[in-house]
Amino acid sequence: MFWIAVVLTALMQVWQEYRIRQWHMPLTVALYPISADSRNPKIHTYIQTLHADHSAALNAFFVREASKYKVRLSRPVQFVMGPQIKQIPPAPPAVDAHWLDILWWSLKFRAFSWTHQPAVGMPVDIRLYLIFHDPAQHPKLLHSTALHKGRIGRVNLFAEASQQAANNVIIAHELLHTLNATDKYAMHTLQPQFPQGYAEPYAQPLYPQSMAEVMAGRIPLTAKRARMASSLDEVVVGWQTAKEIGWIH
């Protein structure tokens, strides 16, 4: 019976991967807000303001970008705001950590998700845990991360209305990681990689670029300088990312 269960689970995972990559049905993404500091009233107040309208820009972004690749869905991704979760997911190890530490963390994160997925009224394909920080105490956010296996993400964001548009860029980036999209920036410099990390790799002149590739997150201004995209209006899904997530076959 054990091996039958293992085989059935593996087959189910293969089927789910195939179904998602075909984009025949919209993917449902549950967004679970979490306070990075439960004693901070500013974060608490901000989380109370979150509702379905906060994902409107994200919905519009995926509709716009999917249409460029002829995805036959009027809304390829639908976002659902879930209830607040009190616990914080385990933090990932350092970038240069041993692979065993990374594996152990991924197992802990998946275990966390299994026990922290309150219902949102419909089946969910992807779960993103949005950890909100007070920008007065954390002017620089730690690196967010997401897992393709398990389709879960741990996303660090600012609890500030003026930062909502920039938060959406990070959410979109981590969401695409859960769909097998890879980073397209140099790890040590954070500069977009050419050509895959450029929204307009064939522009003449090449610099400054006007948009960011979503998996690079930054707009190249020169060969050695780039700025963060301030909103999804400045972001595109590049050809290589579209191929990785199944928009191009």
ZAGU-233368 format. One record per residue (C-alpha): residue in one letter; residue number from 1; chain; y, x, z. Coordinates in steps of 0.1 Angstrom, whole numbers, plus 2048, in hexadecimal, padded with zeros to 3 digits. Each point is the difference from the previous one (the first is absolute). Example, Ala and Ser with C-alpha at 12.3 -4.5 7.8 and 13.67 -1.06 7.14 Angstrom:
+---------+-----+--------+-----+-----+-----+
: residuo : num : cadena :   Y :   X :   Z :
+---------+-----+--------+-----+-----+-----+
:       A :   1 :      A : 7D3 : 87B : 84E :
:       S :   2 :      A : 822 : 80E : 7F9 :
+---------+-----+--------+-----+-----+-----+
END
This chain:
+---------+-----+--------+-----+-----+-----+
: residuo : num : cadena :   Y :   X :   Z :
+---------+-----+--------+-----+-----+-----+
:       M :   1 :      A : 800 : 800 : 800 :
:       F :   2 :      A : 818 : 81D : 808 :
:       W :   3 :      A : 7FC : 80F : 7DD :
:       I :   4 :      A : 804 : 7DE : 7F0 :
:       A :   5 :      A : 821 : 7FB : 813 :
:       V :   6 :      A : 80B : 823 : 7F5 :
:       V :   7 :      A : 7F9 : 7F9 : 7DB :
:       L :   8 :      A : 810 : 7DE : 801 :
:       T :   9 :      A : 81F : 80F : 810 :
:       A :  10 :      A : 802 : 81B : 7E6 :
:       L :  11 :      A : 7FC : 7E6 : 7E4 :
:       M :  12 :      A : 81B : 7EB : 80F :
:       Q :  13 :      A : 818 : 81D : 801 :
:       V :  14 :      A : 7F8 : 809 : 7DB :
:       W :  15 :      A : 806 : 7DC : 7F6 :
:       Q :  16 :      A : 821 : 7FE : 814 :
:       E :  17 :      A : 80C : 821 : 7F0 :
:       Y :  18 :      A : 7F7 : 7F2 : 7DD :
:       R :  19 :      A : 811 : 7DF : 807 :
:       I :  20 :      A : 820 : 80F : 80C :
:       R :  21 :      A : 803 : 819 : 7E4 :
:       Q :  22 :      A : 7FC : 7E4 : 7E6 :
:       W :  23 :      A : 81F : 7EE : 80D :
:       H :  24 :      A : 7F2 : 7DE : 7F7 :
:       M :  25 :      A : 80D : 7F2 : 821 :
:       P :  26 :      A : 81F : 807 : 815 :
:       L :  27 :      A : 7FA : 818 : 81D :
:       T :  28 :      A : 80A : 7F4 : 822 :
:       V :  29 :      A : 811 : 819 : 817 :
:       A :  30 :      A : 804 : 7F9 : 825 :
:       L :  31 :      A : 81E : 810 : 811 :
:       Y :  32 :      A : 7FC : 804 : 825 :
:       P :  33 :      A : 81F : 80B : 813 :
:       I :  34 :      A : 7FD : 818 : 81E :
:       S :  35 :      A : 81A : 80D : 817 :
:       A :  36 :      A : 7FF : 826 : 804 :
:       D :  37 :      A : 80F : 7FB : 823 :
:       S :  38 :      A : 7F8 : 7DF : 811 :
:       R :  39 :      A : 81C : 806 : 819 :
:       N :  40 :      A : 81B : 802 : 7E6 :
:       P :  41 :      A : 812 : 7DE : 7FC :
:       K :  42 :      A : 810 : 80A : 7DF :
:       I :  43 :      A : 7DE : 803 : 7F0 :
:       H :  44 :      A : 7F3 : 7E0 : 810 :
:       T :  45 :      A : 81F : 7ED : 7F3 :
:       Y :  46 :      A : 7FC : 80E : 7DD :
:       I :  47 :      A : 7DB : 7F7 : 7FE :
:       Q :  48 :      A : 808 : 7DC : 80A :
:       T :  49 :      A : 816 : 7FD : 7E1 :
:       L :  50 :      A : 7E4 : 809 : 7E8 :
:       H :  51 :      A : 7F3 : 7E4 : 7EA :
:       A :  52 :      A : 7F2 : 7F9 : 7DE :
:       D :  53 :      A : 822 : 805 : 7EE :
:       H :  54 :      A : 7FF : 825 : 80B :
:       S :  55 :      A : 7E5 : 807 : 7E6 :
:       A :  56 :      A : 813 : 7F0 : 7E3 :
:       A :  57 :      A : 80C : 822 : 7F2 :
:       L :  58 :      A : 7DC : 80D : 802 :
:       N :  59 :      A : 7F3 : 7E2 : 7ED :
:       A :  60 :      A : 81B : 804 : 7E6 :
:       F :  61 :      A : 7F8 : 825 : 7FC :
:       F :  62 :      A : 7DB : 7FB : 7F9 :
:       V :  63 :      A : 807 : 7E3 : 7E8 :
:       R :  64 :      A : 819 : 815 : 7ED :
:       E :  65 :      A : 7EA : 81F : 7FE :
:       A :  66 :      A : 7DF : 7EF : 7F9 :
:       S :  67 :      A : 810 : 7ED : 7E3 :
:       K :  68 :      A : 808 : 822 : 7EF :
:       Y :  69 :      A : 7DA : 807 : 7FF :
:       K :  70 :      A : 7F7 : 7DD : 7F4 :
:       V :  71 :      A : 7EF : 7F6 : 820 :
:       R :  72 :      A : 7F7 : 7DB : 7FB :
:       L :  73 :      A : 80B : 7F3 : 822 :
:       S :  74 :      A : 821 : 7EF : 808 :
:       R :  75 :      A : 7FE : 810 : 822 :
:       P :  76 :      A : 7E8 : 81D : 803 :
:       V :  77 :      A : 806 : 806 : 825 :
:       Q :  78 :      A : 809 : 7E6 : 81A :
:       F :  79 :      A : 80C : 80B : 823 :
:       V :  80 :      A : 7FA : 7ED : 820 :
:       M :  81 :      A : 812 : 808 : 820 :
:       G :  82 :      A : 7E7 : 800 : 81C :
:       P :  83 :      A : 805 : 7FE : 825 :
:       Q :  84 :      A : 80D : 81D : 814 :
:       I :  85 :      A : 7E5 : 818 : 80D :
:       K :  86 :      A : 806 : 810 : 822 :
:       Q :  87 :      A : 7EA : 81F : 7FC :
:       I :  88 :      A : 80A : 81E : 7E9 :
:       P :  89 :      A : 7E6 : 80D : 7E8 :
:       P :  90 :      A : 7F4 : 824 : 806 :
:       A :  91 :      A : 817 : 81A : 7F2 :
:       P :  92 :      A : 7F3 : 816 : 7E4 :
:       P :  93 :      A : 7FA : 825 : 805 :
:       A :  94 :      A : 816 : 81B : 7F2 :
:       V :  95 :      A : 801 : 804 : 7DA :
:       D :  96 :      A : 7ED : 821 : 803 :
:       A :  97 :      A : 7E6 : 7F3 : 819 :
:       H :  98 :      A : 7DB : 807 : 7FD :
:       W :  99 :      A : 7EE : 7E7 : 7EB :
:       L : 100 :      A : 7EB : 7F6 : 81E :
:       D : 101 :      A : 81F : 7F6 : 812 :
:       I : 102 :      A : 80C : 7EC : 7E2 :
:       L : 103 :      A : 7DE : 7EF : 7FE :
:       W : 104 :      A : 800 : 7F8 : 825 :
:       W : 105 :      A : 823 : 7F1 : 7FD :
:       S : 106 :      A : 7F7 : 7EB : 7E2 :
:       L : 107 :      A : 7E2 : 7F2 : 813 :
:       K : 108 :      A : 816 : 7F8 : 81E :
:       F : 109 :      A : 81A : 7EF : 7EA :
:       R : 110 :      A : 7E6 : 7EB : 7EF :
:       A : 111 :      A : 7F2 : 7F6 : 821 :
:       F : 112 :      A : 823 : 7F7 : 80C :
:       S : 113 :      A : 804 : 7EA : 7E1 :
:       W : 114 :      A : 7DF : 7EE : 806 :
:       T : 115 :      A : 80C : 7F6 : 822 :
:       H : 116 :      A : 824 : 7F9 : 7F7 :
:       Q : 117 :      A : 801 : 7E8 : 7E2 :
:       P : 118 :      A : 80D : 7DF : 80C :
:       A : 119 :      A : 7FC : 7E4 : 7E7 :
:       V : 120 :      A : 81D : 7F8 : 7E8 :
:       G : 121 :      A : 7F2 : 7E0 : 7F1 :
:       M : 122 :      A : 7EF : 80F : 7E2 :
:       P : 123 :      A : 7E7 : 81C : 7F7 :
:       V : 124 :      A : 811 : 822 : 801 :
:       D : 125 :      A : 7FA : 81E : 7E8 :
:       I : 126 :      A : 817 : 81A : 810 :
:       R : 127 :      A : 80D : 804 : 823 :
:       L : 128 :      A : 820 : 814 : 807 :
:       Y : 129 :      A : 80B : 807 : 824 :
:       L : 130 :      A : 825 : 803 : 800 :
:       I : 131 :      A : 80C : 815 : 81E :
:       F : 132 :      A : 825 : 7FB : 806 :
:       H : 133 :      A : 815 : 81B : 810 :
:       D : 134 :      A : 824 : 7FF : 80E :
:       P : 135 :      A : 814 : 817 : 7E9 :
:       A : 136 :      A : 817 : 80A : 81D :
:       Q : 137 :      A : 7E2 : 810 : 811 :
:       H : 138 :      A : 7EC : 80A : 7E1 :
:       P : 139 :      A : 819 : 809 : 7E4 :
:       K : 140 :      A : 7E3 : 80F : 7EC :
:       L : 141 :      A : 7DF : 7EE : 7FB :
:       L : 142 :      A : 7DE : 810 : 802 :
:       H : 143 :      A : 7EA : 7FF : 7E1 :
:       S : 144 :      A : 7F0 : 7DF : 7F8 :
:       T : 145 :      A : 7DC : 7FF : 7F4 :
:       A : 146 :      A : 7E7 : 7E9 : 7F1 :
:       L : 147 :      A : 7DA : 7FF : 7F8 :
:       H : 148 :      A : 7F1 : 7F5 : 7DF :
:       K : 149 :      A : 7DE : 7FB : 812 :
:       G : 150 :      A : 808 : 7E3 : 817 :
:       R : 151 :      A : 820 : 7F8 : 7EE :
:       I : 152 :      A : 816 : 804 : 81F :
:       G : 153 :      A : 821 : 812 : 805 :
:       R : 154 :      A : 814 : 80D : 81E :
:       V : 155 :      A : 825 : 7FD : 7F5 :
:       N : 156 :      A : 81D : 80E : 814 :
:       L : 157 :      A : 820 : 7ED : 7FB :
:       F : 158 :      A : 823 : 7FB : 80F :
:       A : 159 :      A : 808 : 7E1 : 815 :
:       E : 160 :      A : 821 : 7FC : 7EF :
:       A : 161 :      A : 80B : 7E5 : 7E7 :
:       S : 162 :      A : 814 : 819 : 7EC :
:       Q : 163 :      A : 7E0 : 814 : 7FB :
:       Q : 164 :      A : 7EB : 7E4 : 7F3 :
:       A : 165 :      A : 804 : 809 : 7DB :
:       A : 166 :      A : 7F6 : 824 : 807 :
:       N : 167 :      A : 7E3 : 7F4 : 816 :
:       N : 168 :      A : 7F3 : 7EC : 7E2 :
:       V : 169 :      A : 7FD : 821 : 7EC :
:       I : 170 :      A : 7E9 : 80E : 81B :
:       I : 171 :      A : 7EC : 7E0 : 802 :
:       A : 172 :      A : 7FA : 7FF : 7DA :
:       H : 173 :      A : 7F6 : 825 : 800 :
:       E : 174 :      A : 7E7 : 7FC : 81C :
:       L : 175 :      A : 7F2 : 7E0 : 7F1 :
:       L : 176 :      A : 7F9 : 812 : 7DF :
:       H : 177 :      A : 7ED : 81B : 814 :
:       T : 178 :      A : 7E8 : 7E5 : 80B :
:       L : 179 :      A : 7FA : 7F9 : 7DB :
:       N : 180 :      A : 7F7 : 825 : 7F9 :
:       A : 181 :      A : 822 : 80C : 7F4 :
:       T : 182 :      A : 807 : 824 : 808 :
:       D : 183 :      A : 820 : 812 : 80C :
:       K : 184 :      A : 815 : 80E : 7E4 :
:       Y : 185 :      A : 816 : 819 : 814 :
:       A : 186 :      A : 7FB : 823 : 80B :
:       M : 187 :      A : 7F3 : 7FF : 824 :
:       H : 188 :      A : 815 : 81D : 80D :
:       T : 189 :      A : 821 : 7F9 : 7EE :
:       L : 190 :      A : 7FD : 7DA : 7FC :
:       Q : 191 :      A : 80E : 805 : 7DC :
:       P : 192 :      A : 7F2 : 7E8 : 7E6 :
:       Q : 193 :      A : 7E6 : 811 : 7EA :
:       F : 194 :      A : 807 : 803 : 7DB :
:       P : 195 :      A : 7F7 : 7EC : 7EC :
:       Q : 196 :      A : 7EB : 7E7 : 814 :
:       G : 197 :      A : 81A : 7FD : 81C :
:       Y : 198 :      A : 81D : 7F8 : 7E9 :
:       A : 199 :      A : 809 : 7DD : 7F6 :
:       E : 200 :      A : 80F : 80D : 7DF :
:       P : 201 :      A : 7EE : 821 : 7F8 :
:       Y : 202 :      A : 80C : 7FF : 7DB :
:       A : 203 :      A : 825 : 7F9 : 807 :
:       Q : 204 :      A : 819 : 816 : 7EF :
:       P : 205 :      A : 811 : 80F : 813 :
:       L : 206 :      A : 7E4 : 800 : 81A :
:       Y : 207 :      A : 819 : 801 : 81E :
:       P : 208 :      A : 80B : 7ED : 812 :
:       Q : 209 :      A : 7E6 : 7E6 : 7FF :
:       S : 210 :      A : 80B : 7DC : 808 :
:       M : 211 :      A : 7DF : 7F3 : 80F :
:       A : 212 :      A : 7E4 : 80B : 816 :
:       E : 213 :      A : 7DA : 7FE : 7FA :
:       V : 214 :      A : 7F2 : 7EC : 81C :
:       M : 215 :      A : 7E6 : 81A : 80B :
:       A : 216 :      A : 81B : 81B : 800 :
:       G : 217 :      A : 81A : 7EB : 812 :
:       R : 218 :      A : 81D : 817 : 7F6 :
:       I : 219 :      A : 818 : 800 : 7E3 :
:       P : 220 :      A : 802 : 823 : 7F0 :
:       L : 221 :      A : 824 : 80B : 7FD :
:       T : 222 :      A : 7F9 : 824 : 7F6 :
:       A : 223 :      A : 7E0 : 815 : 7FD :
:       K : 224 :      A : 803 : 808 : 826 :
:       R : 225 :      A : 812 : 7E2 : 80E :
:       A : 226 :      A : 7F8 : 7DC : 804 :
:       R : 227 :      A : 80B : 7E2 : 815 :
:       M : 228 :      A : 7EC : 7E4 : 80F :
:       A : 229 :      A : 800 : 7DF : 7ED :
:       S : 230 :      A : 816 : 7E8 : 814 :
:       S : 231 :      A : 7EE : 7E0 : 7F5 :
:       L : 232 :      A : 7E5 : 7F4 : 7E8 :
:       D : 233 :      A : 81B : 7FA : 7E6 :
:       E : 234 :      A : 7FF : 826 : 7FB :
:       V : 235 :      A : 7DA : 803 : 7FE :
:       V : 236 :      A : 7E6 : 7FC : 7E5 :
:       V : 237 :      A : 7DA : 802 : 7FE :
:       G : 238 :      A : 7F9 : 81D : 7E8 :
:       W : 239 :      A : 7E4 : 802 : 7E6 :
:       Q : 240 :      A : 7E9 : 815 : 815 :
:       T : 241 :      A : 804 : 7EA : 81F :
:       A : 242 :      A : 7F9 : 7E1 : 7EB :
:       K : 243 :      A : 7E0 : 810 : 7F3 :
:       E : 244 :      A : 7F5 : 809 : 823 :
:       I : 245 :      A : 804 : 7DD : 80D :
:       G : 246 :      A : 7F0 : 7EF : 7E2 :
:       W : 247 :      A : 81E : 7F3 : 7ED :
:       I : 248 :      A : 7F6 : 816 : 7E3 :
:       H : 249 :      A : 7DB : 803 : 7F5 :
+---------+-----+--------+-----+-----+-----+
END
